[in-house]
Amino acid sequence: MKPNKDVILLYMARKGLSRQDIIDASDLPPRTLADVLAGKSTRPKTLGKVAKALGVDPAKLVIPEGVAK
């Protein structure tokens, strides 16, 4: 799955959450979150943890297949 880093950063900003807040809430290693925020492909489970920490549907955080970004 390809995360939409711009959307994730927008949700973080709207909710006033830092990277550390997401790490703490999702129990992800800092490097994994850095990869997600860099837009690198990630596992659905990882994206689900980020979505849960943000309080949003995971589908809102992905770039649909076939869409160039």
N, C-alpha and C positions, 0 to 999 in steps of 0.2 A: 504494500500500500504506500502511496506517495502522499505524505502529509502536506497540507497547504500551510506553509510556515507563516504567511502573511495573516491568514485567518486566525491561527493560533495566537500569534502576537497581538492581534486586535482584541481577542477575547481576554487575554491576560491584562492588557491595558484597561479595558472596560471594567474589569473586576478588581483592578489594582493589585494584581498578583505578580510576584517576582519569579524568577527562575527557581529560586530556593523554595518558595511557597509551593510550586508545582512538584518539585523533587520531594518535599516533605509529604505532600498530600498523595502522591502517586507511588511513592516508594521505588522510584526509578533511580538508577545511578546517574550522576551528573553528565557523564559522557553520552548516555543514551538520550537524555533530554536535549543535549547539544546537537546530536545527530538529527533528532526530530525537528528542532528549530532551524536546522540547516537545510531541511527539505529532503533529507535522505530517506530512501525507502525503509519502511519499518514494518514490524509484525502487527497484525490486528490487535493483539493483546496489549501491546505497548501503547498504541494509539487509543485504545479503550481506557487505559489508565490515565492518560493525559486528559481525555474527554471527561472522565469522572471527576478529576481534580478541578476542571474548569466548569463542571456542572452543565455540560452540553452533550448533545447527541454526537457520537463519534463520526457519523456520516457528514457532519458539518465541517469536519477537520481534514477531509481527504480531497485530493484532486481526482475527479472522476477519470476512469481509464479512457484513453483516447483524446484527452484534453491536454494540449501542450501548455506547460507553465515554466 
